[in-house]
Structures are given as C-alpha cells and as structure tokens.
C-alpha cells in the first residue's frame, strides 16, 4: 500500500476478532464488495444492505471476518487477490 501512496487510516489488530455483526455493519456502509477466496474473486453491489449471502462470504470457517479486509470509501475488499486489489484500488 505504501508503494502506491495509499494511506492507512485505521488498523485493527488480529487479536480483535470481528464477527457477523461487524461484517453486517461494514456491508451497510459499502456500495461494492470484492471477496477473494484463493483464486476465486466475487464482486457484489450491496447498496447499503447486509445480504446474508455476502455476510457469509466475509466470514472464515471460525466465524470471524476474513483477513485482510480493506475499506476504501464505499468499496470493501475481503481476502487477498493481488490482481483484484490492483484493479480495485489503482
């Protein structure tokens, strides 16, 4: 992120577990969500809603929010896929 001049406004430590309620809150403040799981990338237009299908994609097998999760304005990126992140953020 530093290499592209992107400033991090808030970091949440891994010791703070974000769960379903947190994912719902994030979704309500997002208009578009990109979820990366391995090589699979899905994009959802959420328009401020917390659809349970999308919430389920946010969560890992432990029920906690998958990492990394990045919010850039109304865009939320969940999981890591370099190509998806590059397209979304640059």
Secondary structure, 3 states (H helix, E strand, C coil): CHHHCCCCCCCCCCCCCCCHHHHHHHHHCCCEEEEEECCEEEEEECCCCCCHHHHHHHECCCCCECCCEEEECCEEEECCCHHHHHHHHC
